[in-house]
Amino acid sequence: MKTFKTFKIFGISTLLIGILASVAIASCSSEKVAAYKNKSGAQLWGENCVRCHNTPSPSSFNDTDWSTIELHMKVRANLSKEQADKIFEFIRSVN
């Protein structure tokens, strides 16, 4: 009987920790989304692209090339549609 009670307490504790972790992760991601909404394409480009590689000059590629790069980097950099749109709108505007 003691073992069942210990197992029950352990199970409930684990469940509560899982719920709290889920809530914390969800609130962090919504804060991130809110922070990105206020940033320009230039800011997002500088912050996201430089994480993995040197950022090329916007004039390094033409608009067709940038469209292909956008599709690839949206997935690789885990960008939202809004972030990718802002970044590549900025790049095309200065290209």
Phi, psi and omega in degrees: 000322180297321180296318179297318180296318178296316179298318180297315179296316179298316180296316179294318179299316180297318179298315180296319178297318178298317179296314180298320178296319179297317179296317180297317180294317180297319181290325177295316182292326178289328175293320178298315180299317179297321180294322180290331182297330183271358184263148178280168177299323179296317179296314181296321178299312180296320183284321186273316188288325184286348179299326186245337183201168175293138181279129178284157175295141177304332181279358179293335182227157175273176184299324179296315178298317181297326178297319178293317179297321179301313180300317182292311186286334176302317180285310185297321183266001179056049180270146173285166178300318181297317179297311181299317179300315180296314182298310186281339170293318177298313182300316180292330181288335181253003182283000000 
